[in-house]
Amino acid sequence: MNLDSLKNIAHAIAVQFGSNCEVLIHDLSVEKLSSSIVYIENGHVSNRKIGDGPSHVVLEALNSDPETLTDRLGYHTQTKDGRTLKSSTIYIRDEEGKVRYILSINFDITGLIMAAGSLTSVTSNSEQTEEAEKITNDVNELLDDLIERSVKPFGKPVAYMTKEEKTQAIRFLNDSGAFLITKSGDKVSKYFGISKYTLYSYIDVNKKN
């Protein structure tokens, strides 16, 4: 499917569901990872625009075997101002099976949740008890969020984390595609208080396991 056809579909979805429905296209062929959004409707939902950076699903697509990627439908995300969105991600492949575009649909259900009084009363999705992914506007925010998620399971300051815990956190970052972001190694090594050499050794350990 070419980009023009995909834009027509995105526009139709946005018109069908109205101003609470953000529809956008990430182009994975864009040389600069920091500007993957090439089309967006109702960008006010997440406060994003054309030229803004990737989301978690973009890094996942770039860091995964295309054959293992499956569309994600009806999961929950969260904007920076705390609104809850019901999101779907569709991977658009080229003739060789490589993911070329990502069509993302984000419907603001905050009003529905407030009216119903609880999330469970308006959704039966199996992922509803999981933490919603944060929607970020640029790669720096995305990396910060990934780092925060990598250490959250341990419930302690980085200074008190063991070598094994840091290794597990860095495994999460590597699996999430964090190191596809330019100069991410510098920021991660500084955050964990380790040298870049140690960081790469942790990554190598994870690859062997």
Phi, psi and omega in degrees: 000131179276168186296322180298317179295321180293323177297320179297319179294316180299317179297318181297319179296316181296318179293319182300317187256356171086189191291345177276358183251109175271133176230129183218162180236127171261132176257112183280357178269352180297131184299317181270116181299336185286356183221056187279341182283117181249352179202140178206139173241139179058046181297346179296341180298316179245005182059042176244165183213171176301134181098351177285170189275184187281167174253181178302322184292333178292314178298322179299317181294321182286335186258001186243161172290121183308330182289338182269348182282130175234149180302143177250122186237134172069033175263172186251139175232170183222135177279168181296333180267012170092004179282147182261132180240145170261119192241153173222143182234123180242126180270124180256119185258155175272187184295338180268002179088002179277139179291119183257318180230159172235124175262119182245135178239124181232110183255123182287111180252014182303316180297321179295319180295316180296319181291322182280335178093346179198151180295321185291341182279347181241002180212146176242016182297140184292344182267006189297335180273353179276156179293133181289141176288140178278141176267125182245160183262336181213172186293332179293316177295320180297316179295318178301318181293319179296320178296316179300318180291330183292329183259346184303320182300338185272342173060035180209158176299152182303325182300336182259000180283142178280170178300318180296321179293320177294322178298318179294320179296319180289330174298317177300315180298317180295316180293332181278354180084016183300327185278003169283343180281132182303132177063019178295328180301320179298314183291319181293315180296322178294319181297318183273358178068036180232164177281164177295328177297316178295320178303312182293329177292323176296319178297318179296321178299317180295323181294328182281339184273000000 
